[in-house]
Structure formats: structure tokens, C-alpha cells
Amino acid sequence: MRNKVYIVGMGPGREEMMTKEALNVLNQADVIVGYPLYLKLLGERYQGKELLSTPMRHEEERCRICFEEAEKGKRVALVCSGDAGIYGMASLMYEIGKEYPEIELLVIAGITAASSGAAVLGAPLNHDFCVISLSDLLTPWDKIEKRLRAAAEGDFVIVIYNPSSHKRKDYLKRACEILLHTIEGERVCGYVENIGREGTKMGISTLKELKNKEVNMFTTVFIGNSESEIIRGKLVTRRGYHVEKQK
């Protein structure tokens, strides 16, 4: 593991939802770097290791810490929630890594909120889907709006990350209003809060109802396509099989 930095997707944070590969890497690491909440979610198991963190919006500093520790000969793991390559730190690590050609980067896959949240709701992603973040911190809102319109026009199941925050309380409402120009108000939707963590909550609604739902930054939203329906209380998107009813 020396002269390498492992960029580890830790899923929701519970050990049961981490891959064996991720656990092996963390067990062997001398230093684990991450956002403070993610280090806390790792629990007591890794508290004996050197844990280094930076606050929100200090991602570049966090990445550089990884390279600096690896240059000292330490075994370094950078943890990200979900999958490190899906709204995670993997791309930034590769960008900054151009300055550290002697350090090898390896990405360890994790379970992202789209798949773990879908499992809670039923089977909403059983056909083509897309993932769109409503955070305009790094992406301008006009581009987000364009992507929402395109996804609705293409009849994708839409997974929405970062639907709300203290400064973006009305962003989910704005997104729903955009989608309602193309999608009927009765379209089935779902949402899951604190996926895979203590206090997991889920709900199912129509798109029209979803527009007025209050959600937080730990919520992932699912908007069905024209083939989605509620079956046995779960949100399901049909794949297209012709199912013959048995007598």
C-alpha cells in the first residue's frame, strides 16, 4: 500500500454495507483521511489509527493531505460516502495527482445512495435511469435545469442527490416545477432519508405531492418513469417483461 492512496467508497457508513475490499484497505491503512462525519461513521474500529480531516469546502486541502502523507511512506486511505467516483473525491484526487506522479491512485468502489435507496423503496431503477444533483455549488443552476428537462423528456427514472440544504430549501420544489412541465402530476415518486444509517425513513408520493415535501441534505429522491408503479407498497419500475398470470 505504500506510495499509493486508496480512495475508498464507504457506502452509507455502516460496516455491513461496505465491501470486503474497502474493509481490507481500511484495516491496513496507517492514515485515514476524510470529512469529519465520515470518520465518525466508521465507529470505534478505526479510532486507533491516525485520522485526519478537513471541513466542508476544504476538499482540495483534504486531497493534498493524502498525497503528503503517502510521500512520508504511510499507507493512506481517503474515505468518501457512497462511491468515491459518484459525486465523490476520486476525480479531484486524479486532478491534483498530476502534481504527484510518484503516487499511485486506486479507487475502491462503494454502494452509492441511488442503489441503496432504491433497495429501501423496492425496485425503482429496473430500467434506464439518470442521477442529477441539485447542488449548484460547483454546477450552475441553468445547467441543472437543462439536465432535468432532458431527463424528463427522455422518460428516465430520475434520482436526485442533494435535494435541499440550509441555503437551498426550495430547490426540490423548483426541480419538481420544472419536471411538471413534461411529467404528469400523478407520477409516482419516492424518497429515503439517512439511507443505511440510524433513523432511516422512506416515503412514497406523487410528483405533485413531492413538490411540497420538506427534505434535507441526507435525503435521496426518486422520480419514476412512465412505467413505474406501486406494487405491494413499493416503488417498482417495470423492465418490460410480458408476465402471464397463472391460474
Secondary structure, 3 states (H helix, E strand, C coil): CCCEEEEEECECCCHHHCCHHHHHHHHHCCEEEECHHHHHHCCHHHCCCEEEECCCCCHHHHHHHHHHHHHCCCCEEEEECECCCCCCCHHHHHHHHHHCCCCEEEEECCCCHHHHHHHHHEECCCCCEEEEECCCCCCCHHHHHHHHHHHHHCCCEEEEECCCCCCCCCHHHHHHHHHCCCCCCCCEEEEEECCCCCCCEEEEEEHHHHCCCCCCCCEEEEECCCCEEEECCEEEECCCCCCCCCC
